[in-house]
């Protein structure tokens, strides 16, 4: 079958048509994302939003990404498409093919994210690709934790290969996958719903090309990338050239981890160099370079061009550097299952470096990375089950605004609702409430963390693994603001080491306290009205409540 041919339309020079076409492609991608939410078998897509959908040109360069995609996936699916092109070759691709992989170094950074890539054909010619990445509820191996010592412990590894070959599923792959995971119906069901999303995009793009009598999208992509790149370079040029550094510690294990960044700005380009950060670890907190770059690109885009939709051209002026064998660029087969415990610190580090340049745009430290509770057990019928529950800390304050409470950042992962958690897991929730005094004080207060308390109602033991951070090193304040409160984990009222797997017996009670965000600016500069409101709402201790606030209550 014929492979890629370039377009020869003059529409790429028409700015209005380019905007219309790009908007319609983005709409198709967003429609595919809604399909995933509606048809997913697990709550990871329908509730937690832990997935992404993109459409690329014939070279694997991202044209459109769904509006709700989490920052962890910025640019990663383009890398995956290009890796599939390299592994399969466009000459071998056929209409009806869908390829699959969860290789962390060409995917999104850990085995739990399964990526699908579908070549899009129009008039028998390859014109682009639809791709998705989604976190499945289980991928086998150890329960996802930071305790794994190498990749082979972390689950079922799928190299780049066919999921569908000209419309026919690979039965051997599906049989192997079902055999190696604890939740075969949910895991395979989620993959099928992602496959449907790629099919939808392919149909929509082919219909668009037919409607506008186009032969492909490459010329339009070149024009889009050029305009987006120019916009980002202009935004970078508005900053003074130079080198800007910042460093901070995080919890680590026996010793704390160190994050160092040097942001270099020169002639419309920006490089974030993480040389000096801690070395690769024999624990599953290593963060592959693709994920490090996604977090870097997100931080820079948030500061400079937050309103422009993601595409390949936007990120061309941004480079990410980290030494091989480091925490932010590990070598295979390093364990990477808990890479969010590391990668989510990247934007805060960059904000610290750019604070002198952009004090009114950056944010104080966040009570994140997102906290995760992984549960596994066996039902009365003998079948295994696995549940993944998400919880958030407080966001950092910014110049002019208090931090949002119990909000995921930098990843916009939604917390698991109590009703959903109790429906899917043998748990009963006793408490879910904001934590007073957990936000760092400042002219603008950090967001609050939360306290979650639940009891194991299973008839037998439950295996539980926590992914937690900021138990030792709190979210840092900025500009004179105070640090947020650290987090804590208890079982039956006793503090535990949340870095190691735990076993919950029937009736055991788990209490989680997520960290608060850092404050911004000196606390002495906070307005009396803001302080009174904090006390009235219970955000801080209600001692010495002003009479005006008391009467308002």
C-alpha positions in Angstrom: 0.0 0.0 0.0 1.2 3.5 -0.7 2.7 5.4 2.1 2.9 9.1 3.0 2.6 11.7 0.3 2.8 15.4 1.0 -0.2 17.7 0.4 -0.1 20.2 -2.4 -2.9 22.5 -1.2 -2.6 26.3 -0.8 -4.8 26.3 2.3 -1.7 26.2 4.6 -1.1 29.9 3.7 -4.6 30.9 4.7 -4.5 31.8 8.4 -8.3 31.7 8.8 -8.6 28.2 7.2 -5.7 27.0 9.3 -7.5 28.1 12.5 -10.8 26.5 11.3 -9.1 23.2 10.4 -7.1 23.0 13.6 -10.2 23.7 15.7 -12.0 20.9 14.0 -9.1 18.5 14.5 -9.0 19.5 18.2 -12.8 18.9 18.4 -12.3 15.4 17.0 -9.6 14.7 19.6 -11.8 16.0 22.4 -14.7 13.9 21.2 -12.5 10.9 21.3 -11.5 11.8 24.9 -15.2 12.0 25.9 -15.7 8.5 24.3 -13.0 7.2 26.6 -14.7 8.7 29.7 -18.1 7.3 28.7 -16.9 3.8 27.8 -14.0 3.1 30.2 -14.1 0.0 32.4 -12.1 1.5 35.3 -12.3 4.8 37.1 -8.8 5.8 36.1 -10.2 7.4 32.9 -13.8 8.1 33.8 -13.1 9.7 37.2 -9.4 10.4 37.5 -8.8 11.7 34.0 -5.5 9.8 33.8 -5.3 9.5 30.0 -4.4 11.5 26.9 -5.4 11.6 23.2 -3.5 13.1 20.3 -3.5 13.4 16.5 -0.2 13.8 14.7 1.0 14.4 11.2 2.6 11.7 9.1 5.9 12.2 10.9 4.5 11.8 14.4 4.5 15.5 15.3 1.5 16.4 17.5 -1.1 18.6 15.9 -3.8 18.4 18.6 -4.1 17.1 22.1 -7.3 16.7 24.1 -8.0 19.7 26.2 -8.2 17.8 29.5 -5.0 15.8 29.0 -2.8 15.8 32.1 0.6 17.6 31.8 2.4 14.3 32.3 1.6 13.4 28.7 2.7 16.6 27.0 4.9 15.6 24.1 5.1 11.9 25.2 2.7 10.5 22.6 4.5 12.2 19.8 7.6 10.3 21.0 5.6 7.1 21.1 4.3 7.6 17.5 7.8 8.2 16.2 9.1 5.2 18.1 6.4 3.1 16.5 7.3 4.5 13.0 10.9 3.5 13.7 10.0 0.0 14.9 7.3 -0.9 12.4 8.1 1.3 9.4 5.5 3.1 7.4 5.9 0.8 4.4 4.5 -2.1 6.6 1.6 -0.2 8.0 -1.9 -1.0 6.8 -5.3 0.5 7.2 -7.0 -1.1 10.2 -3.7 -1.5 12.1 -3.3 -0.4 15.7 0.0 -0.7 17.5 0.6 -1.0 21.2 3.4 -0.5 23.8 3.9 0.4 27.4 7.7 0.7 27.3 8.5 3.5 29.7 11.3 5.0 27.7 9.2 5.4 24.5 5.9 5.9 26.3 4.9 8.0 29.3 7.4 6.7 31.9 5.9 3.6 33.5 4.3 0.3 32.6 0.9 1.1 33.8 0.3 3.6 31.0 -0.6 1.6 27.8 -0.2 3.5 24.6 -2.0 2.8 21.3 -1.1 4.2 17.9 -3.3 4.0 14.8 -2.1 5.1 11.3 -4.7 7.2 9.6 -5.2 6.5 5.9 -7.1 8.7 3.4 -7.5 7.7 -0.2 -5.1 4.8 0.4 -2.3 7.2 1.7 -0.9 7.5 5.2 -1.7 11.0 6.3 -1.2 10.9 10.1 -1.7 9.0 13.4 -4.2 8.9 16.2 -2.7 7.9 19.6 -3.8 7.5 23.2 -2.1 6.8 26.5 -4.1 5.5 29.5 -3.3 4.3 33.0 -4.8 0.8 33.4 -5.9 -0.4 36.8 -3.3 -3.2 36.9 -0.4 -4.4 34.7 0.8 -7.3 36.8 4.0 -7.6 38.7 4.3 -6.1 42.2 1.6 -3.7 43.3 2.7 -0.3 42.0 5.0 1.1 44.6 8.3 2.7 45.1 9.6 -0.6 46.6 10.5 -2.3 43.2 14.2 -2.6 42.5 14.1 -3.1 38.7 11.7 -2.8 35.9 11.1 -6.5 35.6 9.3 -6.5 39.0 6.9 -3.9 37.8 4.7 -5.8 35.5 3.9 -7.0 32.0 6.1 -5.2 29.4 4.7 -4.8 25.9 7.2 -3.9 23.2 6.0 -2.0 20.1 3.8 -4.5 18.3 0.4 -5.0 16.7 -2.7 -4.8 18.8 -4.9 -5.0 15.7 -3.6 -6.2 12.3 -5.9 -4.9 9.6 -8.7 -4.9 12.0 -8.0 -8.3 13.6 -6.9 -8.4 17.3 -3.7 -10.3 18.3 -5.3 -13.1 20.3 -1.9 -14.2 21.7 -1.2 -10.8 23.1 -4.6 -10.6 24.7 -4.3 -14.0 26.2 -0.9 -13.2 27.7 -2.1 -9.9 29.0 -5.2 -11.3 30.6 -3.1 -14.0 32.3 -0.6 -11.6 33.8 -2.9 -8.9 35.3 -5.2 -9.0 38.4 -8.0 -7.1 36.6 -8.2 -8.7 33.1 -11.7 -7.4 32.3 -10.9 -3.8 33.4 -7.4 -3.7 31.9 -8.4 -5.2 28.6 -11.7 -3.3 28.5 -9.9 0.1 29.0 -7.5 -0.8 26.1 -10.4 -1.5 23.8 -12.1 1.8 24.7 -8.9 3.5 23.8 -8.8 1.6 20.5 -12.3 2.9 19.7 -11.0 6.5 20.4 -8.3 6.1 17.8 -10.8 4.7 15.3 -13.1 7.7 15.9 -10.2 10.2 15.3 -9.3 8.4 12.1 -12.8 8.6 10.8 -13.2 12.3 11.7 -9.9 13.3 10.1 -10.6 11.4 6.9 -14.1 13.0 6.7 -12.4 16.5 7.1 -10.0 15.8 4.3 -12.8 14.7 2.1 -14.9 17.7 3.0 -12.1 20.2 2.2 -10.7 18.1 -0.7 -7.3 17.9 0.9 -4.8 15.1 0.3 -3.2 15.2 3.7 -2.4 17.3 6.8 1.4 17.8 6.6 1.4 21.2 4.9 -1.1 22.5 7.4 0.9 21.0 10.3 4.1 22.8 9.0 2.2 26.1 9.0 0.7 25.5 12.5 4.1 24.5 14.0 5.8 27.5 12.5 3.3 29.9 13.9 3.3 28.3 17.3 7.1 28.2 17.5 7.3 31.9 16.6 4.9 32.7 19.4 6.9 30.7 22.0 10.2 32.2 20.8 8.7 35.7 21.1 7.6 35.0 24.6 11.0 33.7 25.6 12.7 36.7 24.0 10.7 39.0 26.2 12.8 37.5 29.1 16.3 38.7 29.7 19.0 36.3 28.5 21.0 34.6 31.3 21.3 31.6 33.6 18.9 31.2 36.6 19.4 28.5 39.2 17.4 26.9 42.0 17.8 23.8 44.2 15.7 22.0 46.8 15.5 18.8 48.7 12.7 16.2 48.8 11.9 13.3 51.2 14.1 10.7 49.5 14.7 7.4 51.4 17.5 7.0 53.8 18.9 10.3 52.5 17.0 13.2 50.9 16.9 13.7 47.2 18.4 16.8 45.6 16.8 18.7 42.7 19.0 21.2 40.9 18.1 23.2 37.8 19.8 25.8 35.7 17.5 27.6 33.3 19.4 29.1 30.4 17.7 31.7 28.2 19.4 32.9 25.0 18.1 34.2 21.7 14.5 32.9 21.9 15.4 29.5 23.2 15.2 28.1 26.7 17.0 25.1 28.3 16.3 23.5 31.6 19.4 21.6 32.7 19.0 19.4 35.8 22.7 18.5 36.2 23.4 18.2 39.9 20.2 16.4 40.7 20.4 13.1 42.6 21.6 9.9 40.8 19.4 7.1 39.6 17.9 5.1 42.5 17.4 1.3 43.0 13.8 2.2 43.9 10.8 2.9 41.6 11.0 6.7 41.8 13.1 7.2 38.7 11.7 9.5 36.1 12.5 8.9 32.4 13.6 11.9 30.4 10.3 12.0 28.3 8.3 12.6 31.5 10.9 15.1 32.8 10.5 17.0 29.6 6.7 16.9 29.8 6.8 18.5 33.2 9.4 21.0 32.0 7.4 22.0 28.9 4.3 22.3 31.1 6.0 24.7 33.5 7.3 26.9 30.8 4.1 27.0 28.8 2.1 27.8 32.0 4.3 30.8 32.6 4.6 32.1 29.0 1.8 31.0 26.8 -0.9 29.3 28.9 -3.8 30.0 26.5 -2.3 28.4 23.3 -3.4 24.8 22.7 -0.6 22.2 22.8 1.2 21.2 19.6 4.6 20.2 18.5 5.8 23.7 17.3 5.0 25.2 20.7 7.7 23.2 22.4 10.5 23.4 19.8 12.3 26.2 21.6 12.3 24.3 24.9 15.0 21.8 25.7 15.4 19.5 28.7 18.8 18.2 29.8 19.5 15.7 32.5 22.6 13.4 32.8 22.1 9.8 31.9 21.9 7.7 35.0 20.3 10.4 37.1 17.0 10.5 38.9 15.5 12.5 36.0 17.0 10.4 33.2 17.5 6.8 34.4 18.9 4.0 32.3 16.8 0.9 31.6 15.9 -1.4 33.4 15.6 1.1 36.2 12.4 0.8 38.2 10.0 3.7 37.3 6.6 2.8 38.6 6.4 5.8 41.0 7.9 8.3 38.6 5.3 10.9 39.5 6.8 11.0 43.0 9.8 12.6 41.3 8.6 14.2 38.1 5.9 16.3 39.8 8.7 18.3 41.6 10.1 19.5 38.3 7.7 22.5 37.7 8.2 23.7 41.3 12.0 23.6 40.8 11.7 25.6 37.5 9.4 28.1 39.2 12.0 28.7 41.9 14.6 29.4 39.2 12.4 31.9 37.4 11.0 33.6 40.4 13.5 36.6 40.0 12.2 37.1 36.4 8.5 36.4 36.8 7.6 36.9 40.5 3.9 37.7 39.7 3.5 34.5 37.6 5.2 31.7 39.6 3.7 29.7 42.4 5.0 28.6 45.8 5.6 24.9 46.5 2.7 22.5 46.2 1.5 19.8 48.5 2.0 17.3 45.7 3.0 14.9 44.1 -0.5 13.4 44.0 -1.0 10.8 46.7 -2.1 7.3 45.5 -3.5 4.4 47.4 -3.2 1.0 45.6 -5.4 -1.8 47.0 -5.4 -5.4 46.0 -7.2 -8.4 47.4 -9.3 -11.5 46.5 -13.1 -11.6 46.4 -15.3 -14.3 47.9 -15.5 -15.9 44.4 -11.7 -16.2 44.3 -11.2 -13.5 41.7 -8.5 -10.9 42.3 -9.3 -7.2 42.3 -7.2 -4.0 42.3 -8.2 -0.4 43.0 -6.3 2.9 42.6 -7.5 5.8 44.7 -6.1 9.4 44.3 -5.9 12.2 46.9 -4.5 15.7 46.6 -2.7 18.2 48.8 -3.0 22.0 48.6 -1.6 24.2 45.8 0.9 26.9 46.5 0.0 30.5 46.8 0.8 33.0 44.0 1.2 36.7 43.9 -2.3 38.0 44.6 -4.0 34.8 45.3 -4.3 32.1 48.0 -3.5 28.6 46.9 -6.4 26.3 46.1 -7.1 23.6 48.6 -7.0 19.8 47.9 -6.1 20.3 44.2 -3.9 18.2 42.0 -0.9 20.0 40.6 1.0 19.8 38.3 -1.1 16.9 37.2 -4.8 17.6 37.0 -5.7 14.2 38.4 -9.2 14.2 40.0 -9.5 12.8 43.5 -11.5 9.6 43.8 -15.0 10.4 45.1 -16.1 8.6 48.2 -19.1 7.1 46.5 -17.0 5.7 43.8 -14.3 4.3 46.1 -16.9 2.6 48.3 -18.6 1.2 45.3 -15.5 -0.3 43.9 -13.4 -1.2 47.0 -14.4 -2.9 50.3 -13.9 0.3 52.2 -16.1 2.6 54.3 -15.0 6.2 54.6 -15.3 7.7 58.1 -13.9 11.2 57.3 -12.9 13.5 54.4 -12.2 17.0 55.5 -9.9 20.0 55.0 -7.0 20.3 57.4 -6.9 23.6 59.2 -3.4 25.3 59.4 -2.0 23.0 56.7 -1.5 25.9 54.2 1.7 27.9 54.6 1.2 31.3 56.0 2.0 34.4 53.9 0.6 37.5 52.4 -1.2 34.9 50.3 -1.9 31.6 52.1 -1.0 28.2 50.7 -3.9 25.8 49.9 -5.0 23.3 52.5 -4.5 19.6 52.5 -7.1 17.1 53.6 -7.7 14.3 56.1 -9.1 11.0 54.8 -10.0 8.2 57.0 -11.4 4.8 55.9 -11.8 1.3 57.4 -11.2 -2.0 55.7 -14.5 -3.8 55.5 -13.2 -6.7 53.5 -13.7 -10.2 54.9 -10.0 -10.8 54.6 -6.7 -9.0 54.4 -6.1 -6.2 51.9 -2.7 -5.4 50.4 -2.1 -1.7 50.3 0.7 0.4 48.8 0.9 4.1 49.3 2.6 6.6 47.0 3.2 9.6 49.2 5.6 12.5 49.3 6.3 15.6 51.5 6.2 13.6 54.7 9.6 15.0 55.7 10.2 18.0 53.5 7.2 20.4 53.3 6.2 22.4 50.3 8.4 25.5 50.3 7.1 29.0 50.5 8.1 31.7 48.2 9.0 35.4 48.5 9.0 35.2 52.3 6.0 32.9 52.7 6.1 29.9 55.1 6.2 26.3 54.1 3.1 24.2 54.1 2.5 21.5 56.6 3.9 18.0 55.8 1.7 15.0 55.3 1.3 11.9 57.5 0.0 8.3 57.2 -1.4 6.2 60.1 -2.9 2.8 60.5 -5.0 2.3 63.6 -3.6 5.6 65.0 0.0 4.6 64.6 2.4 6.2 62.1 3.7 3.8 59.5 6.4 3.8 56.9 4.3 4.5 53.8 7.3 3.6 51.5 6.8 -0.1 52.2 3.8 -2.3 51.3 1.2 -2.8 54.1 -1.4 -5.4 54.9 -4.8 -4.2 56.2 -6.7 -6.6 58.4 -10.5 -6.5 58.6 -11.5 -3.5 60.7 -8.1 -1.7 60.3 -8.5 2.1 60.0 -6.2 4.2 57.7 -5.8 7.9 58.2 -4.1 10.0 55.5 -3.2 13.7 55.9 -2.1 15.3 52.6 0.4 18.1 52.6 -0.5 21.8 52.4 0.9 24.3 49.9 3.5 26.9 50.6 2.6 30.6 51.3 3.7 33.5 49.1 5.0 36.8 50.6 5.5 37.7 54.3 2.7 36.7 56.6 2.9 40.2 58.2 1.6 41.7 55.0 -1.6 39.6 54.9 -4.7 41.7 55.2 -6.8 41.7 58.3 -9.9 40.8 56.3 -8.2 37.8 54.8 -7.1 36.6 58.2 -10.6 37.0 59.6 -12.1 35.1 56.7 -9.6 32.2 57.2 -10.6 31.9 60.8 -14.3 32.2 60.1 -14.1 29.4 57.5 -11.9 27.2 59.7 -8.9 27.4 57.4 -6.8 28.4 60.4 -7.3 27.8 64.1 -10.2 29.8 65.4 -8.4 31.2 68.4 -8.6 34.9 69.1 -11.4 35.3 66.5 -12.0 39.0 65.8 -15.4 40.3 67.0 -16.4 41.3 63.5 -15.9 37.8 62.2 -17.7 36.3 65.2 -20.8 38.5 64.6 -20.8 37.6 60.9 -20.8 33.9 61.9 
